[in-house]
Amino acid sequence: MKQVSLFRKLTATLLSCTLCCTGMTIPEFSADGTEVLPTRFDWREEAPEILTPVKMQYGDTCWAYSFVACLESNLIKKGMADSSLDLSETHLIWFCSGEPAPTDPDDPCCGSLFPYGVKAYTKVPGMGGYEPPLACLAGWQGVVHESDAPPHRDEQPLDESLRYQSIAHLQTADYFDQTDPQEIKTQLMEKGPLRWGYYHSFNNPLSKQGGYFFPDFTMEELKEGKYTGGWHAVVLVGWDDSYAKENFTNEALGDGAWIFRNSWGDYTNSDGGYFYLSYYEPSISSELISHYDFEPVTNYGAVHHYNSSQVRFLTPSDGIGYVTANVFTAEKDEKIAAVGIFTNEPETEYEISVYQLESGFADPENGTLAVQLRGTEKRKGFHTHKLPQSLAVKAGQQYSVVLKTPCGASMFLDSCSNRENTSFYKIYREGEEQLYRDWTDCYAVGTGDICIHVYTEYEGETEDCINGDLNRDGKVNAVDLSLLKQVLLGSERTDIDRKAADWNEDEAINAEDANGILAFLLQKEM
């Protein structure tokens, strides 16, 4: 039985690889080229192992529980953890708002943020900015196992030594358009559970069928204080187009519902903590539909930036564009490998330039242009871009990362962090890209430091490569074959050992390598 089970799993994986490599596709498409989606999809049915147990939140911390639930599913789905994974909400809450900026004066991110202390465990007054957890995790402040920090209902401050503890690092955060349900469904199927939000009225409980619909919601009445409830972050795990409109306490305008995982335990009328939200729910948030992709801590060696968790964006006037820059000083010999940037608008073109600066530089372009990368960010969020080639810098050397975005694109900054001769910006007008105004030091105008992250090459052990061991865990198994599938599908994951993926050592990664690994695993099982 063991051989049959393994054979089926490996054959299915290899089939997916081979179909993609030969130009064949598994999904069904309609006449207009769009993928035909099922009328019902539910991760509880498709792959329940990627969903960790529903938790009971403490205080107004749904933002942390929804974040962590998505991260857990992402790590399990990618084969970086098993279904027993339990990550800490305490760590995320404390370092996002309890003590949001490092207290060590030698830390370049040390700032003047007002800490909420243990109050953050119950309610975070005025928690604003551009997704504080996202900014926190982009700087490698988490995530950690539940066992690494006390339950946050204990309301204990965490030691500063835990700030940069992580079992995985954020690579990408994508935000999706609420008005495109086809895209949301497609991304849910491909990427796994998504984070979303809506307004929950305490006077409008779930129906007996586990449905929620609050048809009377309007932003005007919310501002007038007519509702008892609050904005609530939850996890999208599926949909059901045929979920009857009569299943809601207030009959909806039509059939269909999203399937969500909550963080209120197994509460009244829920399905073990899951519930249905009508497609017609007027309070569904357009700002919170998001997916987070993590990689192992060995994906890069170090991260350099100047930001706390309170990242904000500034959108220019019509016809105005920004060029922003951060200056860094290398603390040791290292290689610059990637740059992380925030964007607030979809389809944002970007140009990333890295300069080796002259001694006593006058501005962040006063040096040698060493590396440049251009592209288009399809979605708003945070994205890490691997440079075309790494740039070696010596200890003490100053270098800059310059980011140019189109007219109308927002620039990101941390108003609580402000250092002289560190962050700069200049503006240009549409059609006059070469007529930039002079660089302005952000310190001089008090705008705060620019949000640009730099990642260096990982300098871990350099043991010999094991053929087929794509995840470098010292053995070759079905997980490696699954990773090879991702490579063949065009994955840009930096944690995959691509040298190990070339099973037959012909300097090409293709279906022949998948066949080789499959044959090896089947032989090993006999």
C-alpha positions as CSV (number, residue, x, y, z in Angstrom):
1,M,0.0,0.0,0.0
2,K,2.8,2.3,0.7
3,Q,4.3,1.9,-2.8
4,V,0.9,2.5,-4.4
5,S,0.3,5.7,-2.4
6,L,3.7,7.1,-3.2
7,F,3.4,6.1,-6.8
8,R,0.1,8.0,-7.2
9,K,1.5,11.1,-5.5
10,L,4.6,11.1,-7.6
11,T,2.8,10.3,-10.8
12,A,0.4,13.2,-10.3
13,T,3.2,15.6,-9.6
14,L,5.2,14.4,-12.6
15,L,2.1,14.6,-14.8
16,S,1.6,18.2,-13.9
17,C,5.2,19.0,-14.7
18,T,5.1,17.2,-18.0
19,L,1.8,18.7,-19.2
20,C,3.2,22.2,-18.5
21,C,6.5,21.5,-20.2
22,T,4.8,20.2,-23.4
23,G,2.4,23.1,-23.6
24,M,-0.6,21.2,-22.4
25,T,-2.7,22.7,-19.6
26,I,-4.9,21.2,-17.0
27,P,-7.4,24.0,-16.3
28,E,-10.5,24.3,-18.6
29,F,-10.9,27.6,-20.4
30,S,-13.9,29.4,-21.9
31,A,-14.2,30.7,-25.4
32,D,-12.9,34.2,-24.3
33,G,-9.8,32.7,-22.8
34,T,-10.7,33.0,-19.2
35,E,-10.3,30.0,-16.9
36,V,-13.6,28.2,-16.2
37,L,-13.8,28.1,-12.4
38,P,-15.8,25.5,-10.4
39,T,-19.1,26.6,-8.9
40,R,-17.8,25.6,-5.5
41,F,-14.3,25.5,-4.0
42,D,-13.2,24.9,-0.4
43,W,-9.7,24.4,0.9
44,R,-11.3,22.3,3.7
45,E,-12.2,19.8,1.0
46,E,-9.3,20.2,-1.4
47,A,-6.4,20.1,1.0
48,P,-7.5,20.3,4.7
49,E,-3.9,19.7,5.8
50,I,-2.9,23.3,4.9
51,L,-5.5,24.7,7.3
52,T,-4.4,24.8,11.0
53,P,-7.0,24.6,13.8
54,V,-9.3,27.6,14.3
55,K,-8.2,29.7,17.2
56,M,-10.0,32.0,19.7
57,Q,-8.7,35.5,19.5
58,Y,-8.2,37.6,22.6
59,G,-9.2,41.3,22.4
60,D,-9.5,43.2,19.1
61,T,-6.7,41.3,17.5
62,C,-8.4,39.7,14.5
63,W,-5.7,41.5,12.3
64,A,-3.0,39.3,13.9
65,Y,-5.0,36.1,13.8
66,S,-5.9,36.5,10.2
67,F,-2.3,37.3,9.3
68,V,-0.9,34.3,11.1
69,A,-3.6,31.9,9.7
70,C,-2.6,32.9,6.2
71,L,1.1,32.5,6.9
72,E,0.6,29.1,8.4
73,S,-1.2,27.9,5.3
74,N,1.4,29.4,3.0
75,L,4.3,27.6,4.8
76,I,2.4,24.3,4.9
77,K,1.3,24.5,1.2
78,K,4.9,25.2,0.1
79,G,6.2,22.2,2.0
80,M,8.1,24.3,4.6
81,A,6.1,23.0,7.5
82,D,3.5,20.3,8.3
83,S,-0.1,20.7,9.6
84,S,1.1,20.8,13.2
85,L,2.5,24.3,12.6
86,D,1.4,26.9,15.2
87,L,2.7,30.4,14.9
88,S,2.7,33.1,17.5
89,E,0.2,36.0,17.4
90,T,1.9,37.4,20.5
91,H,5.2,38.1,18.7
92,L,3.4,39.8,15.8
93,I,1.2,42.0,18.1
94,W,4.0,43.0,20.3
95,F,6.6,44.1,17.7
96,C,3.9,45.7,15.5
97,S,2.3,47.8,18.2
98,G,3.4,46.9,21.7
99,E,7.0,48.0,21.1
100,P,6.9,48.9,17.3
101,A,10.4,50.3,17.1
102,P,13.7,48.8,18.3
103,T,14.9,50.2,21.6
104,D,18.6,49.6,20.9
105,P,20.1,53.0,19.9
106,D,22.6,51.2,17.6
107,D,19.7,49.7,15.6
108,P,19.2,51.7,12.4
109,C,15.5,51.3,12.8
110,C,15.4,52.7,16.3
111,G,12.9,55.6,16.3
112,S,10.5,57.6,18.3
113,L,7.3,55.6,17.9
114,F,4.9,55.7,20.8
115,P,4.7,52.1,22.1
116,Y,1.2,50.9,23.2
117,G,2.8,48.4,25.5
118,V,0.6,45.6,26.8
119,K,-2.5,47.5,25.7
120,A,-1.7,46.2,22.3
121,Y,-2.9,42.7,23.3
122,T,-6.5,43.9,23.7
123,K,-7.0,46.9,21.6
124,V,-4.6,49.0,19.5
125,P,-5.8,52.6,19.6
126,G,-5.1,54.4,16.3
127,M,-3.2,51.5,14.8
128,G,-2.7,53.0,11.3
129,G,-0.2,53.1,8.6
130,Y,0.0,50.8,5.5
131,E,-0.6,47.4,7.1
132,P,1.8,47.5,10.1
133,P,2.2,43.7,10.2
134,L,3.4,43.8,6.6
135,A,6.1,46.5,7.3
136,C,7.1,44.5,10.4
137,L,7.6,41.2,8.6
138,A,9.3,42.8,5.6
139,G,12.0,43.8,8.1
140,W,12.3,40.2,9.3
141,Q,10.6,40.8,12.7
142,G,9.0,37.4,12.8
143,V,7.3,35.0,12.4
144,V,8.0,32.6,15.2
145,H,6.5,29.4,16.7
146,E,3.8,29.8,19.3
147,S,6.1,28.1,21.9
148,D,8.7,30.9,21.4
149,A,6.4,33.5,23.1
150,P,3.7,33.4,25.8
151,P,0.0,33.5,24.8
152,H,-1.0,37.1,24.3
153,R,-3.9,36.8,26.8
154,D,-1.1,36.7,29.4
155,E,-0.4,40.3,28.4
156,Q,3.3,40.1,29.0
157,P,5.9,42.3,27.3
158,L,8.4,40.5,25.2
159,D,12.2,40.7,25.5
160,E,13.8,42.8,22.8
161,S,16.1,39.9,22.0
162,L,13.1,38.2,20.3
163,R,12.5,41.0,17.8
164,Y,14.4,39.5,14.9
165,Q,13.7,35.9,15.6
166,S,12.1,34.3,12.5
167,I,11.4,30.8,11.2
168,A,10.6,32.2,7.7
169,H,10.9,35.5,5.8
170,L,8.4,37.5,3.9
171,Q,9.1,37.6,0.2
172,T,5.9,39.0,-1.4
173,A,2.5,40.5,-0.4
174,D,-0.1,40.9,-3.1
175,Y,-3.3,42.9,-2.8
176,F,-6.2,42.1,-5.1
177,D,-9.1,44.0,-6.6
178,Q,-12.4,43.5,-4.8
179,T,-14.3,44.2,-8.0
180,D,-12.8,41.2,-9.8
181,P,-14.2,38.0,-8.2
182,Q,-12.8,35.9,-11.1
183,E,-9.3,37.0,-10.2
184,I,-9.9,36.5,-6.4
185,K,-11.1,33.0,-7.0
186,T,-8.2,32.1,-9.3
187,Q,-5.7,33.5,-6.9
188,L,-7.3,31.6,-4.0
189,M,-7.1,28.3,-5.9
190,E,-3.5,28.9,-6.9
191,K,-1.9,30.6,-3.9
192,G,-4.0,29.4,-1.0
193,P,-6.1,31.2,1.7
194,L,-6.3,35.0,1.4
195,R,-6.8,37.6,4.0
196,W,-10.0,39.7,3.7
197,G,-12.2,41.9,5.9
198,Y,-15.8,43.2,6.4
199,Y,-17.8,45.1,8.9
200,H,-19.4,42.8,11.5
201,S,-22.5,44.0,13.3
202,F,-23.0,42.5,16.7
203,N,-26.8,43.0,16.2
204,N,-26.7,40.7,13.1
205,P,-25.6,37.2,14.2
206,L,-25.0,34.3,11.8
207,S,-28.1,32.6,10.4
208,K,-28.9,29.0,11.4
209,Q,-27.2,27.9,8.2
210,G,-24.0,29.8,9.1
211,G,-24.6,32.8,6.8
212,Y,-23.8,36.5,7.4
213,F,-25.4,39.4,5.4
214,F,-25.9,42.9,6.6
215,P,-27.8,44.6,3.8
216,D,-28.3,47.9,5.6
217,F,-24.6,48.8,5.9
218,T,-23.5,52.2,4.6
219,M,-20.4,54.2,5.3
220,E,-22.5,57.3,6.1
221,E,-24.4,55.5,9.0
222,L,-21.1,54.0,10.2
223,K,-19.6,57.4,10.5
224,E,-22.7,58.6,12.4
225,G,-22.2,55.9,14.9
226,K,-25.4,54.0,14.2
227,Y,-23.9,50.5,14.3
228,T,-22.6,48.3,17.1
229,G,-19.7,46.3,15.9
230,G,-16.4,46.8,14.0
231,W,-14.2,46.0,11.0
232,H,-13.2,42.4,11.2
233,A,-10.3,40.6,9.4
234,V,-10.9,37.0,8.4
235,V,-9.4,34.3,6.1
236,L,-11.0,33.4,2.7
237,V,-10.9,29.6,2.1
238,G,-13.5,29.1,-0.6
239,W,-16.7,30.0,-2.3
240,D,-20.1,28.5,-3.2
241,D,-22.0,30.0,-6.1
242,S,-25.1,28.0,-5.3
243,Y,-25.3,28.9,-1.6
244,A,-29.0,29.9,-1.3
245,K,-29.9,33.5,-0.7
246,E,-32.5,32.3,1.7
247,N,-29.8,30.9,4.0
248,F,-29.1,34.4,5.3
249,T,-31.1,36.0,8.1
250,N,-31.7,38.9,5.8
251,E,-32.4,37.4,2.3
252,A,-29.6,38.4,-0.1
253,L,-30.1,39.8,-3.5
254,G,-29.0,36.6,-5.1
255,D,-27.4,33.2,-4.4
256,G,-23.7,32.7,-3.7
257,A,-21.3,33.2,-0.8
258,W,-17.6,33.4,0.1
259,I,-16.4,30.8,2.7
260,F,-14.4,32.3,5.5
261,R,-12.4,31.1,8.5
262,N,-13.0,33.2,11.6
263,S,-10.9,33.5,14.8
264,W,-13.8,33.2,17.3
265,G,-13.5,29.5,18.0
266,D,-16.5,27.2,17.2
267,Y,-19.0,29.9,17.8
268,T,-22.8,29.8,17.5
269,N,-24.1,28.7,14.1
270,S,-20.6,28.6,12.6
271,D,-19.3,25.4,10.9
272,G,-16.5,24.8,13.4
273,G,-15.4,28.4,13.1
274,Y,-16.2,28.8,9.4
275,F,-19.0,30.9,8.0
276,Y,-20.6,32.1,4.7
277,L,-20.6,35.7,3.7
278,S,-22.9,36.8,0.9
279,Y,-21.5,37.9,-2.4
280,Y,-23.7,40.9,-2.0
281,E,-22.4,42.0,1.4
282,P,-21.9,45.8,1.1
283,S,-19.3,46.1,3.8
284,I,-16.7,43.8,2.2
285,S,-13.3,45.7,2.4
286,S,-11.5,46.6,-0.8
287,E,-8.3,47.3,1.0
288,L,-7.6,43.9,2.6
289,I,-7.8,41.1,0.0
290,S,-4.2,39.9,0.2
291,H,-1.9,37.0,0.0
292,Y,1.5,36.6,1.7
293,D,4.4,34.5,0.4
294,F,7.2,33.4,2.7
295,E,10.5,31.7,2.1
296,P,13.1,30.0,4.4
297,V,15.4,32.2,6.5
298,T,18.3,31.1,4.2
299,N,16.8,32.9,1.2
300,Y,19.0,35.9,1.9
301,G,21.7,36.7,4.4
302,A,20.6,40.1,5.9
303,V,18.1,42.9,5.4
304,H,18.9,46.6,5.6
305,H,16.3,49.3,6.0
306,Y,15.2,52.2,8.2
307,N,11.6,51.5,8.9
308,S,9.4,50.7,11.9
309,S,5.9,49.1,11.5
310,Q,4.3,52.5,10.9
311,V,4.9,52.8,7.1
312,R,2.8,55.4,5.3
313,F,2.4,56.5,1.7
314,L,2.2,59.9,0.0
315,T,0.4,60.2,-3.3
316,P,1.5,63.1,-5.6
317,S,-0.6,65.5,-7.4
318,D,-1.7,64.8,-11.0
319,G,1.2,64.9,-13.4
320,I,3.9,64.6,-10.7
321,G,6.3,61.7,-10.2
322,Y,8.7,60.7,-7.4
323,V,12.2,59.4,-7.4
324,T,13.3,58.2,-3.9
325,A,16.5,56.8,-2.5
326,N,18.1,55.4,0.6
327,V,21.8,55.5,1.4
328,F,23.4,52.5,3.3
329,T,26.8,51.9,4.8
330,A,28.0,48.3,4.6
331,E,28.7,47.0,8.0
332,K,30.9,44.1,6.6
333,D,31.9,42.7,3.3
334,E,28.7,41.4,1.6
335,K,26.9,41.1,-1.7
336,I,23.7,43.0,-2.4
337,A,21.3,40.5,-4.0
338,A,17.8,41.9,-3.9
339,V,15.7,45.0,-3.2
340,G,12.2,45.1,-1.6
341,I,9.7,47.9,-2.4
342,F,6.2,48.9,-1.5
343,T,3.6,50.0,-4.2
344,N,0.2,51.4,-3.6
345,E,-1.1,51.2,-7.2
346,P,-1.5,48.2,-9.5
347,E,0.5,48.0,-12.8
348,T,3.2,50.3,-11.4
349,E,6.4,50.5,-13.5
350,Y,9.6,50.7,-11.5
351,E,13.3,51.4,-12.1
352,I,15.7,50.3,-9.3
353,S,19.3,51.6,-9.6
354,V,22.1,50.7,-7.2
355,Y,25.0,53.2,-7.0
356,Q,28.5,52.8,-5.4
357,L,28.8,56.3,-3.9
358,E,31.8,58.6,-3.9
359,S,33.4,59.6,-0.6
360,G,31.5,62.7,0.7
361,F,28.8,62.2,-1.9
362,A,26.6,65.1,-2.7
363,D,23.4,63.1,-3.6
364,P,22.4,59.4,-3.9
365,E,23.4,59.4,-7.6
366,N,26.9,60.8,-7.0
367,G,28.8,57.6,-7.8
368,T,29.0,54.7,-10.2
369,L,25.8,53.0,-11.4
370,A,26.5,49.4,-10.6
371,V,23.2,47.5,-11.1
372,Q,19.8,48.5,-12.6
373,L,16.5,46.7,-12.9
374,R,13.3,47.7,-14.6
375,G,9.9,46.0,-14.5
376,T,6.2,46.4,-13.7
377,E,4.5,45.6,-10.4
378,K,1.2,44.0,-11.4
379,R,-0.3,44.4,-8.0
380,K,0.0,46.7,-5.0
381,G,1.8,45.4,-2.0
382,F,5.3,44.5,-1.1
383,H,7.7,42.7,-3.5
384,T,11.3,41.5,-3.3
385,H,13.2,41.8,-6.6
386,K,16.3,39.8,-7.2
387,L,18.9,41.9,-9.0
388,P,20.3,40.8,-12.4
389,Q,23.7,40.3,-10.6
390,S,24.9,40.6,-7.1
391,L,26.9,43.7,-6.1
392,A,29.9,43.1,-3.8
393,V,30.5,45.9,-1.3
394,K,33.3,46.3,1.3
395,A,32.8,47.1,4.9
396,G,32.4,50.8,5.4
397,Q,31.5,51.4,1.7
398,Q,28.4,53.6,1.1
399,Y,26.0,52.7,-1.6
400,S,22.5,53.9,-2.5
401,V,19.3,52.3,-3.9
402,V,17.3,54.7,-6.1
403,L,13.7,54.0,-7.0
404,K,11.9,55.7,-9.8
405,T,8.1,55.3,-10.3
406,P,5.7,56.8,-12.7
407,C,3.7,60.0,-12.3
408,G,0.8,59.4,-9.8
409,A,2.6,56.5,-8.0
410,S,2.8,56.9,-4.2
411,M,6.1,57.0,-2.3
412,F,6.4,55.1,1.0
413,L,8.0,56.5,4.1
414,D,8.2,56.1,7.8
415,S,7.4,59.4,9.5
416,C,8.5,58.1,12.8
417,S,12.0,57.6,11.5
418,N,14.1,60.5,10.3
419,R,17.9,60.5,9.8
420,E,20.1,63.1,8.2
421,N,21.9,62.2,4.9
422,T,20.0,58.9,4.7
423,S,16.8,59.2,2.7
424,F,16.2,61.5,-0.3
425,Y,13.5,62.3,-2.8
426,K,13.1,64.5,-5.9
427,I,10.1,65.1,-8.2
428,Y,9.5,65.4,-11.9
429,R,6.6,66.5,-14.1
430,E,4.9,64.3,-16.7
431,G,6.7,64.7,-20.0
432,E,9.8,66.3,-18.4
433,E,11.4,63.2,-16.9
434,Q,14.9,64.5,-17.5
435,L,14.2,67.9,-15.8
436,Y,14.2,66.7,-12.2
437,R,14.3,69.1,-9.3
438,D,17.3,68.7,-7.1
439,W,17.5,66.0,-4.5
440,T,15.9,66.9,-1.1
441,D,17.1,65.3,2.1
442,C,14.0,63.9,3.9
443,Y,15.5,65.0,7.2
444,A,15.5,68.6,6.2
445,V,11.7,68.6,5.6
446,G,10.8,66.1,8.2
447,T,9.0,63.7,5.9
448,G,10.5,60.6,7.5
449,D,12.8,58.0,5.9
450,I,12.1,56.3,2.6
451,C,10.9,52.6,2.6
452,I,13.4,50.6,0.6
453,H,14.7,47.3,1.7
454,V,18.0,45.8,0.7
455,Y,18.8,42.0,1.0
456,T,22.2,40.4,0.8
457,E,23.3,37.0,-0.3
458,Y,23.1,34.2,2.2
459,E,26.5,33.1,3.3
460,G,25.7,29.9,5.1
461,E,27.5,26.6,4.9
462,T,28.7,25.7,1.4
463,E,28.4,21.9,1.6
464,D,28.4,19.9,-1.6
465,C,25.1,19.8,-3.5
466,I,23.1,16.6,-3.3
467,N,21.5,15.9,-6.6
468,G,17.7,16.1,-6.3
469,D,17.8,17.7,-2.9
470,L,16.1,21.0,-4.0
471,N,15.2,22.1,-0.4
472,R,18.7,21.3,1.0
473,D,17.4,19.1,3.8
474,G,19.9,16.4,3.2
475,K,17.5,13.9,1.5
476,V,15.7,13.4,-1.7
477,N,11.9,12.8,-1.5
478,A,8.5,13.7,-2.9
479,V,8.8,17.3,-1.5
480,D,11.8,17.8,-3.8
481,L,9.8,16.6,-6.8
482,S,7.0,19.0,-5.9
483,L,9.6,21.8,-5.8
484,L,10.9,20.8,-9.2
485,K,7.3,21.2,-10.5
486,Q,7.4,24.8,-9.2
487,V,10.7,25.4,-11.0
488,L,9.3,24.0,-14.3
489,L,6.2,26.3,-13.9
490,G,8.5,29.3,-13.7
491,S,8.8,29.9,-10.0
492,E,11.4,32.5,-8.9
493,R,11.7,31.1,-5.4
494,T,15.2,31.9,-4.1
495,D,15.3,29.0,-1.6
496,I,15.3,26.3,-4.2
497,D,18.7,24.8,-5.1
498,R,18.6,24.9,-8.8
499,K,21.9,23.1,-9.2
500,A,20.3,20.1,-7.4
501,A,17.3,20.4,-9.7
502,D,19.5,19.4,-12.7
503,W,19.3,15.7,-11.9
504,N,21.0,14.5,-15.1
505,E,23.6,17.3,-15.0
506,D,23.0,18.3,-18.6
507,E,22.9,22.0,-17.6
508,A,19.2,22.2,-18.3
509,I,16.2,21.8,-16.0
510,N,13.3,20.0,-17.7
511,A,10.9,17.1,-17.5
512,E,13.8,14.7,-17.9
513,D,15.1,15.7,-14.5
514,A,11.6,15.1,-13.1
515,N,11.6,11.6,-14.6
516,G,15.0,10.9,-13.1
517,I,14.0,11.9,-9.6
518,L,10.7,9.9,-9.9
519,A,12.6,6.8,-11.0
520,F,15.0,7.2,-8.2
521,L,12.2,7.5,-5.6
522,L,10.3,4.6,-6.9
523,Q,13.4,2.4,-6.9
524,K,14.1,3.5,-3.3
525,E,10.6,2.4,-2.2
526,M,10.9,-1.1,-3.6
